[in-house]
Amino acid sequence: MLKIKNIVGICGSASRNSANLSILKWIAESEKSDFNLEIIDDLTELPHFKTELTDRNVPEKIVDFRSKIKNVDGIIICTPEYLFSIPSGLKNMIEWCVSTTVFSDKPIGLITASASGEKGHEELKLIMKTIQTKFTDETTLLIKGVKGKIGKDGKILDKKTETELKKFVKSFEKCTENPVGKNV
């Protein structure tokens, strides 16, 4: 019997009931036999990044967050694109971790679900490659036009999107089983 993996799902959206959060909840529910997916859905709780606090006098919330990231089997980030970039809360969270190795060699799945999302998705992949996470083309997913694909009730309305998400999850599972993935 395989061990259930502890995974952190990070929602990059600043909206309380975003499609990105719905996607993470869908993954948590559909994969509960394989994953224990803890969703972090309010990055505004993290203090604003300050370089002088990155190594000494680190805020307790950041110490706790870094520890959580370090000790999980993998991470899934699901985020919209804001102004052709990743949201500021997500960037802030990443900046708090750059001076550490908590993301190094960590299996990661990257989903950008937005109106377009292309620029934000490319930026997210570049940042994650830079901080040495492990992902493949199959563990990244761009969902364009997300508002027409996820209902207000959180249900996936588009069958193609559901199929793509299932494929993404299976690839992510393989990545967590063999954490020596490759960066794209």
N, C-alpha and C positions, 0 to 999 in steps of 0.2 A: 504494500500500500504506500503510495506516494504521500509525502508530507504536504499538508496544506501550506501554501506560501503566504507570507505576510507581505502585503503590498500596500503602498501609500498611493492614493489617487489625489492629485492636486488639481483643483479647479482654478484656472487663471481668470475667470470672469469676476467682475466686480458686482454683477447682478445677483440678487438673492435666488431667483428661480430661473437660472439660465439653461439654455439647451446643453451647455457643456456639463453642468451639474447633472442634468438628466442622463446624459451619456454615461457618466461615471456611475450613477446609480444603476443604470441598466447593466453595466459590466459587473458591478458588485452582486447584483441579483442573479444574473445568468451564470456567473462563475463561482458562486458561493461554495460549491463542492471542491474547487481547486484553489481558490484565493480567499484570504481574509483581507478584504479591501477596506482600509480605513480612509475615508474621504476628508480631505482638508479643503473647506469651501469658503474660508474667510481669511484671505491673506492680509487684510487690513489690520488684523490683530497683531501682526508682526511690526515692531518699531521700524521707523525709517532708517535705512542703512547709514552708518557712520563709520568711516574707515578707522578712526582711532579706537573704536570698540570691537573691532573684528577679532582681536587676539587676547586683549586684556579687558577686564570689566565688562565682559560680554553679557548683554541682557539675558535674564533667565529664560524668556520665551525663545530666544535664539538658541541657547544651549539645549533646551528641550527639543526644539525642531531639528537641530543638527543631529542629535542623538537618535531621534526617530528615523531620519533618513539613513544614517549609518547602519542601523540595525534591521532594516527591512530587506526582503529578498528582491525587491524591484519597485519601480515607481512608474506610474502612468500620469502624464500631464495632459489635461484636456483644457484647451484655452481658445478664446476667440482671438481675432486680430483687431487691434485698436490702432487706427491711423497708420496702417501698413507696418505694424510692429507688434511685439508682444505687450500685454498690459503691464502697467507700472508696478502693480502689486507682485506679479510673477517675477519681474526683473529684480525688484527689491529682495524677494526671497532668495533668488539665485545669488545676488551680490553678497548676502550674508554668508554664503557657503563657499565662495570662491577661494578664500584663503585656507580652506580645509581640504581634506580629501574625501569628504563624505559622499560625494557623487562619483568619485573615481572608480571606474570598472563596474559601476552599478547598472544592471539591466534596466532599460527605460523604454517606455512606449510613449510616443508623441502624437497627440491628436490635436489638430487645429480645426475647429468647427466654427465657421463664420460666414459672412456674406460672400467674400472672396477667399481671403486667408492665405493667398500664395506668398506674399512678402513676409508676413508674420511666421508662417510655417518654415520658410527658408531660414529666417533669423533664429528661430527656436532650435532648429537642427544645428546651425553653426555654433550657437552658444553651448549646446549640449555636447557637441564634438570637442569644443575648446576645453570644457571642464572634464573631459575624458569619460563620459558615460558610454555605455555600450548599447548600440541599437543597430538595426538593419533597415533596409528599405521596407521590409515587411512589418516592422514594428513602428512605422510612422504612417499616419493617415490624415489626409486633407479632405474635409467635408465642406464643400462649397454650398451656399444657399441653405444653410442649416435650418433657418426658421420654417422653411417649407417641408422639412424632413423630420422634425421632432415636434410633436403636438404640445400644447400648453399643459397637458396632463403628464408630460414626460415620456409618452409612448413614441416609439419610432414608427413613423408613418410610411417611410420609403423603404421598400423591400431591398433595393440595391444597397442602401446605406446599412441596413441590418446585416446583409451578407458581408459587406466590407468590414463591419465591426467584428463579426464572428471570425473572419479570416485574420484580422488584426490581433484579436485576443489569442487565437491559437498560436500565432507566430510569437507573441509576447510570452506565452507559457513556455515555448521551446527556448526562448532567450533566457528565462529565469532558471531553466533546468541546466542550461549550458551557458553560464554567465560570461564565457569568453567569446562574446559576440564581436562584431566589427562595426566600426563607425562608417557611415556613408559620407 
